[in-house]
Structure formats: structure tokens, C-alpha cells
Amino acid sequence: MTSQSQGIQQLLQAEKRAKDKLEEAKKRKGKRLKQAKEEATAEIDHYRLQREKEFRNKETNVMGSQGNFSAKIDEQTTEAIRNLTSSYHRNMESMMKKLLSTICDISPEIHPNFRPAV
């Protein structure tokens, strides 16, 4: 009987060691999952920062060229306004004379389609 109880004791001890090993393996697995999650998060953050940097560079290139376009358009608009203003000042006097002479100098004529009543 002692050999049976000794065998049972050995089985119980083996079972306990197996449970301990399973718990230890679960703990290692949990630690490894945490570590993998942290590594993945760090890699994601690094990738996100890299992509944001590339985006900012592209945005700067595009917006910079748009800034050049808007500066060119502003310059062209200013030049056009200057030209129109100088043209206005140059031609104002002569146009006023033409307009006043057209309005004030009336030469009465009979319209070519007019037919006197018979």
C-alpha cells in the first residue's frame, strides 16, 4: 500500500509541477504579447511620423508653388491696374471732348427712311 500511496504522491507532485509549468508558460506568453504590442506600437508611431514628414514636405512643395502662383497673379493684377489707370489719365481729356462734342453739336437732318405725308 505504501508503494501505491507513494505512486499517487508522485503523480500528484508531477501534476503540480505540470500546472506550475503551464502557469509559467502563460506568464511568459503574456509578457511576450505585451512586448510584441509595445514593439508594434513603436513601429506604428515611427511609420506615422515618417509618413507625416513626407506629407508635410509634399504639402510644402505644393503650397509653395501655389504661393508663387498667387504672388505672380497679384503682380500681374497690380500691373494691369497700373496700365488701366495710366491709360485712363492719358485718354480722359480727349474722350471728354469727343463726348461733349457729340452731345452738344447737333446737326438736324431728316432720317433717310422718313416719307412726307401726301
Residue frames as a rotation matrix with the C-alpha (Angstrom) as fourth column:
MET 1
0.558 0.830 0.000 0.00
0.830 -0.558 0.000 0.00
0.000 0.000 -1.000 0.00
THR 2
0.351 -0.517 -0.781 2.80
0.211 -0.769 0.604 2.34
-0.912 -0.377 -0.161 0.69
SER 3
-0.714 -0.622 0.322 4.03
0.435 -0.033 0.900 1.87
-0.549 0.782 0.294 -2.84
GLN 4
-0.076 0.770 0.633 0.55
0.957 -0.123 0.265 2.82
0.282 0.626 -0.727 -4.12
SER 5
0.795 0.378 -0.474 0.41
0.530 -0.813 0.242 5.91
-0.294 -0.444 -0.847 -1.93
GLN 6
-0.113 -0.910 -0.398 3.95
0.211 -0.414 0.886 6.71
-0.971 0.016 0.239 -2.93
GLY 7
-0.653 -0.059 0.755 2.94
0.746 0.125 0.655 6.36
-0.133 0.990 -0.038 -6.61
ILE 8
0.433 0.877 0.210 -0.10
0.876 -0.464 0.129 8.58
0.211 0.128 -0.969 -6.01
GLN 9
0.569 -0.301 -0.765 2.12
0.330 -0.769 0.548 11.15
-0.753 -0.564 -0.338 -4.29
GLN 10
-0.561 -0.821 0.102 4.49
0.372 -0.140 0.917 11.12
-0.739 0.553 0.384 -7.26
LEU 11
-0.325 0.534 0.781 1.56
0.914 -0.034 0.404 11.59
0.242 0.845 -0.477 -9.67
LEU 12
0.719 0.623 -0.308 0.22
0.689 -0.698 0.198 14.48
-0.091 -0.355 -0.931 -7.59
GLN 13
0.185 -0.750 -0.635 3.67
0.203 -0.603 0.771 16.09
-0.962 -0.272 0.041 -7.49
ALA 14
-0.713 -0.415 0.566 4.06
0.597 0.063 0.799 15.59
-0.367 0.908 0.203 -11.24
GLU 15
0.142 0.863 0.485 0.63
0.946 -0.263 0.191 17.12
0.292 0.431 -0.854 -11.79
LYS 16
0.729 0.086 -0.679 1.58
0.443 -0.816 0.372 20.09
-0.522 -0.572 -0.633 -9.59
ARG 17
-0.331 -0.915 -0.229 4.85
0.252 -0.320 0.913 20.59
-0.909 0.245 0.337 -11.48
ALA 18
-0.542 0.205 0.815 2.92
0.839 0.094 0.535 20.45
0.033 0.974 -0.223 -14.78
LYS 19
0.589 0.808 -0.001 0.45
0.802 -0.585 0.117 23.09
0.094 -0.070 -0.993 -13.51
ASP 20
0.423 -0.521 -0.742 3.35
0.260 -0.714 0.650 25.28
-0.868 -0.468 -0.166 -12.40
LYS 21
-0.653 -0.697 0.296 4.99
0.444 -0.035 0.895 24.94
-0.614 0.716 0.332 -15.79
LEU 22
-0.126 0.698 0.705 1.69
0.958 -0.098 0.269 25.82
0.257 0.709 -0.657 -17.53
GLU 23
0.781 0.423 -0.460 1.27
0.563 -0.795 0.226 28.90
-0.270 -0.436 -0.859 -15.36
GLU 24
-0.010 -0.883 -0.470 4.85
0.186 -0.464 0.866 29.94
-0.983 -0.079 0.169 -16.03
ALA 25
-0.678 -0.194 0.709 4.34
0.700 0.126 0.703 29.41
-0.225 0.973 0.051 -19.78
LYS 26
0.355 0.880 0.316 1.13
0.911 -0.401 0.093 31.52
0.208 0.255 -0.944 -19.64
LYS 27
0.647 -0.180 -0.741 3.02
0.311 -0.825 0.472 34.30
-0.696 -0.535 -0.478 -17.85
ARG 28
-0.478 -0.878 0.010 5.81
0.289 -0.147 0.946 34.19
-0.829 0.455 0.324 -20.44
LYS 29
-0.389 0.430 0.815 3.21
0.916 0.081 0.394 34.25
0.103 0.899 -0.425 -23.22
GLY 30
0.693 0.688 -0.216 1.51
0.716 -0.690 0.101 37.28
-0.079 -0.224 -0.971 -21.61
LYS 31
0.263 -0.693 -0.671 4.83
0.139 -0.662 0.737 39.09
-0.955 -0.287 -0.078 -21.27
ARG 32
-0.688 -0.546 0.477 5.74
0.499 0.120 0.858 38.29
-0.526 0.829 0.190 -24.87
LEU 33
0.055 0.790 0.611 2.34
0.978 -0.166 0.127 39.55
0.202 0.590 -0.782 -26.10
LYS 34
0.772 0.188 -0.608 2.81
0.415 -0.873 0.257 42.80
-0.482 -0.451 -0.751 -24.15
GLN 35
-0.165 -0.938 -0.303 6.30
0.116 -0.324 0.939 43.19
-0.979 0.120 0.162 -25.55
ALA 36
-0.602 -0.005 0.799 5.07
0.779 0.218 0.588 42.48
-0.177 0.976 -0.127 -29.11
LYS 37
0.497 0.854 0.156 2.27
0.866 -0.500 -0.019 45.01
0.062 0.145 -0.988 -28.64
GLU 38
0.584 -0.357 -0.729 4.73
0.149 -0.835 0.529 47.66
-0.798 -0.418 -0.435 -27.43
GLU 39
-0.545 -0.821 0.173 7.06
0.284 0.014 0.959 46.95
-0.789 0.571 0.225 -30.35
ALA 40
-0.284 0.526 0.802 4.18
0.956 0.091 0.279 47.16
0.074 0.845 -0.529 -32.81
THR 41
0.754 0.573 -0.322 3.00
0.616 -0.786 0.046 50.45
-0.227 -0.233 -0.946 -31.28
ALA 42
0.158 -0.789 -0.594 6.52
0.029 -0.598 0.801 51.87
-0.987 -0.144 -0.071 -31.50
GLU 43
-0.699 -0.415 0.582 6.81
0.536 0.235 0.811 50.74
-0.473 0.879 0.058 -35.13
ILE 44
0.173 0.856 0.488 3.41
0.978 -0.206 0.015 52.23
0.113 0.475 -0.873 -35.97
ASP 45
0.736 0.069 -0.673 4.38
0.324 -0.910 0.260 55.55
-0.594 -0.409 -0.692 -34.34
HIS 46
-0.309 -0.932 -0.189 7.65
0.100 -0.230 0.968 55.60
-0.946 0.280 0.164 -36.26
TYR 47
-0.585 0.160 0.795 5.86
0.802 0.257 0.539 54.87
-0.118 0.953 -0.279 -39.56
ARG 48
0.525 0.851 0.003 3.21
0.849 -0.523 -0.070 57.52
-0.058 0.039 -0.998 -38.81
LEU 49
0.457 -0.432 -0.777 5.87
0.108 -0.841 0.531 60.15
-0.883 -0.327 -0.338 -38.09
GLN 50
-0.637 -0.726 0.259 7.72
0.297 0.079 0.952 59.24
-0.711 0.683 0.165 -41.28
ARG 51
-0.298 0.607 0.736 4.56
0.948 0.102 0.300 59.49
0.107 0.788 -0.606 -43.39
GLU 52
0.712 0.555 -0.431 3.56
0.623 -0.781 0.024 62.79
-0.323 -0.286 -0.902 -41.77
LYS 53
-0.012 -0.813 -0.582 7.01
0.047 -0.582 0.812 64.19
-0.999 -0.018 0.045 -42.53
GLU 54
-0.770 -0.226 0.596 6.71
0.558 0.214 0.802 63.11
-0.309 0.950 -0.038 -46.18
PHE 55
0.187 0.931 0.314 3.20
0.979 -0.205 0.024 64.63
0.086 0.303 -0.949 -46.32
ARG 56
0.613 0.010 -0.790 4.44
0.335 -0.909 0.249 67.93
-0.715 -0.418 -0.560 -44.89
ASN 57
-0.495 -0.855 -0.154 7.27
0.129 -0.248 0.960 68.02
-0.859 0.456 0.233 -47.44
LYS 58
-0.613 0.340 0.713 4.86
0.788 0.203 0.581 67.39
0.052 0.918 -0.393 -50.32
GLU 59
0.490 0.847 -0.206 2.39
0.865 -0.502 -0.007 69.90
-0.109 -0.175 -0.979 -48.90
THR 60
0.231 -0.508 -0.830 5.15
0.172 -0.818 0.548 72.49
-0.958 -0.269 -0.101 -48.62
ASN 61
-0.791 -0.541 0.286 6.19
0.334 0.010 0.943 71.86
-0.513 0.841 0.173 -52.22
VAL 62
-0.291 0.768 0.570 2.62
0.915 0.051 0.399 72.17
0.278 0.638 -0.718 -53.49
MET 63
0.666 0.580 -0.470 1.65
0.709 -0.688 0.155 75.11
-0.233 -0.436 -0.869 -51.29
GLY 64
-0.125 -0.793 -0.596 4.95
0.286 -0.604 0.744 76.81
-0.950 -0.078 0.302 -52.04
SER 65
-0.854 -0.160 0.495 4.25
0.510 -0.075 0.857 76.65
-0.100 0.984 0.146 -55.74
GLN 66
0.174 0.960 0.217 0.71
0.928 -0.234 0.289 77.89
0.328 0.151 -0.932 -55.12
GLY 67
0.447 -0.104 -0.888 2.20
0.527 -0.772 0.355 80.76
-0.723 -0.627 -0.290 -53.14
ASN 68
-0.683 -0.723 -0.103 4.37
0.283 -0.392 0.875 81.59
-0.673 0.569 0.472 -56.16
PHE 69
-0.520 0.575 0.631 1.29
0.788 0.038 0.614 81.49
0.329 0.817 -0.473 -58.39
SER 70
0.542 0.773 -0.330 -0.64
0.840 -0.508 0.190 83.80
-0.021 -0.380 -0.925 -56.11
ALA 71
0.043 -0.601 -0.798 2.32
0.331 -0.745 0.579 86.19
-0.943 -0.289 0.167 -55.95
LYS 72
-0.872 -0.348 0.345 2.54
0.411 -0.138 0.901 86.17
-0.266 0.927 0.263 -59.77
ILE 73
-0.113 0.917 0.382 -1.21
0.910 -0.059 0.410 86.75
0.398 0.394 -0.828 -60.08
ASP 74
0.546 0.269 -0.793 -1.05
0.670 -0.708 0.221 89.63
-0.502 -0.653 -0.567 -57.59
GLU 75
-0.416 -0.797 -0.438 1.85
0.245 -0.562 0.790 91.15
-0.876 0.222 0.429 -59.52
GLN 76
-0.795 0.168 0.583 0.01
0.596 0.035 0.802 90.79
0.115 0.985 -0.128 -62.84
THR 77
0.273 0.960 -0.065 -3.16
0.945 -0.255 0.206 92.31
0.181 -0.117 -0.976 -61.35
THR 78
0.317 -0.237 -0.918 -1.24
0.456 -0.811 0.367 95.27
-0.831 -0.535 -0.149 -59.96
GLU 79
-0.761 -0.648 0.001 0.45
0.265 -0.310 0.913 95.79
-0.592 0.696 0.407 -63.34
ALA 80
-0.476 0.667 0.573 -2.91
0.812 0.083 0.577 95.64
0.337 0.740 -0.582 -65.17
ILE 81
0.534 0.674 -0.510 -4.43
0.823 -0.551 0.134 98.18
-0.190 -0.492 -0.850 -62.76
ARG 82
-0.111 -0.674 -0.730 -1.44
0.277 -0.727 0.629 100.49
-0.955 -0.132 0.267 -63.25
ASN 83
-0.886 -0.229 0.404 -1.78
0.427 -0.060 0.902 100.24
-0.182 0.972 0.151 -67.05
LEU 84
-0.055 0.952 0.301 -5.52
0.930 -0.061 0.362 100.93
0.363 0.300 -0.882 -66.94
THR 85
0.498 0.213 -0.841 -5.05
0.656 -0.727 0.205 103.91
-0.567 -0.653 -0.502 -64.63
SER 86
-0.474 -0.733 -0.488 -2.35
0.158 -0.616 0.772 105.44
-0.866 0.289 0.407 -66.81
SER 87
-0.778 0.266 0.569 -4.46
0.610 0.103 0.786 104.82
0.151 0.958 -0.242 -69.95
TYR 88
0.293 0.932 -0.214 -7.43
0.955 -0.275 0.108 106.47
0.042 -0.236 -0.971 -68.25
HIS 89
0.303 -0.222 -0.927 -5.43
0.383 -0.862 0.331 109.56
-0.873 -0.455 -0.176 -67.34
ARG 90
-0.770 -0.638 0.009 -3.91
0.231 -0.266 0.936 109.80
-0.595 0.722 0.352 -70.82
ASN 91
-0.815 0.441 0.375 -7.20
0.455 0.089 0.886 109.47
0.358 0.893 -0.273 -72.72
MET 92
-0.248 0.787 -0.564 -9.66
0.862 -0.086 -0.499 111.11
-0.441 -0.610 -0.658 -70.33
GLU 93
-0.364 0.063 -0.929 -9.37
-0.060 -0.997 -0.044 114.62
-0.929 0.040 0.367 -71.75
SER 94
-0.895 -0.005 -0.446 -9.74
-0.443 -0.103 0.891 113.64
-0.050 0.995 0.090 -75.38
MET 95
-0.723 0.675 -0.146 -12.68
0.612 0.724 0.318 111.31
0.320 0.141 -0.937 -74.65
MET 96
-0.230 0.642 -0.731 -14.48
0.660 -0.449 -0.602 114.02
-0.715 -0.621 -0.321 -72.67
LYS 97
-0.570 -0.028 -0.821 -14.09
-0.423 -0.846 0.323 116.42
-0.704 0.532 0.470 -75.60
LYS 98
-0.942 0.218 -0.256 -15.43
-0.130 0.464 0.876 113.83
0.310 0.858 -0.409 -78.05
LEU 99
-0.534 0.772 -0.343 -18.35
0.845 0.499 -0.192 113.00
0.023 -0.393 -0.919 -75.78
LEU 100
-0.208 0.444 -0.872 -19.27
0.348 -0.799 -0.490 116.64
-0.914 -0.405 0.011 -75.22
SER 101
-0.731 -0.063 -0.679 -18.96
-0.541 -0.554 0.633 117.50
-0.416 0.830 0.371 -78.90
THR 102
-0.883 0.450 -0.132 -21.20
0.259 0.703 0.663 114.56
0.391 0.551 -0.737 -79.82
ILE 103
-0.283 0.813 -0.509 -23.81
0.932 0.109 -0.345 115.63
-0.225 -0.572 -0.789 -77.30
CYS 104
-0.083 0.224 -0.971 -23.67
0.284 -0.929 -0.238 119.38
-0.955 -0.295 0.013 -77.81
ASP 105
-0.686 -0.205 -0.698 -23.05
-0.548 -0.485 0.681 119.69
-0.479 0.850 0.220 -81.56
ILE 106
-0.114 0.753 0.648 -26.37
0.374 0.637 -0.674 118.72
-0.920 0.166 -0.355 -83.06
SER 107
-0.845 -0.054 -0.533 -26.85
-0.455 -0.452 0.767 118.87
-0.282 0.891 0.357 -86.80
PRO 108
-0.010 0.940 0.341 -30.50
-0.319 0.321 -0.892 118.34
-0.948 -0.117 0.296 -87.63
GLU 109
-0.837 -0.191 -0.513 -31.08
-0.547 0.259 0.796 116.01
-0.019 0.947 -0.322 -90.57
ILE 110
0.324 0.945 -0.046 -34.04
-0.940 0.316 -0.126 114.18
-0.104 0.084 0.991 -91.93
HIS 111
-0.158 -0.332 0.930 -33.86
-0.360 0.896 0.259 110.48
-0.920 -0.294 -0.261 -91.42
PRO 112
-0.844 -0.260 -0.469 -33.38
-0.516 0.157 0.842 108.56
-0.145 0.953 -0.267 -94.66
ASN 113
-0.826 0.564 0.020 -36.48
0.559 0.814 0.158 106.45
0.072 0.142 -0.987 -94.03
PHE 114
-0.446 0.686 -0.574 -38.74
0.151 -0.575 -0.804 109.46
-0.882 -0.446 0.153 -93.49
ARG 115
-0.691 0.348 0.634 -41.56
0.683 0.026 0.730 109.85
0.237 0.937 -0.255 -96.05
PRO 116
-0.923 0.377 -0.076 -43.59
-0.323 -0.868 -0.376 113.01
-0.208 -0.323 0.923 -96.03
ALA 117
-0.362 0.882 0.300 -47.33
0.483 0.453 -0.749 112.55
-0.797 -0.127 -0.590 -95.77
VAL 118
-0.941 -0.002 0.340 -49.09
0.326 -0.287 0.901 113.16
0.096 0.958 0.270 -99.04
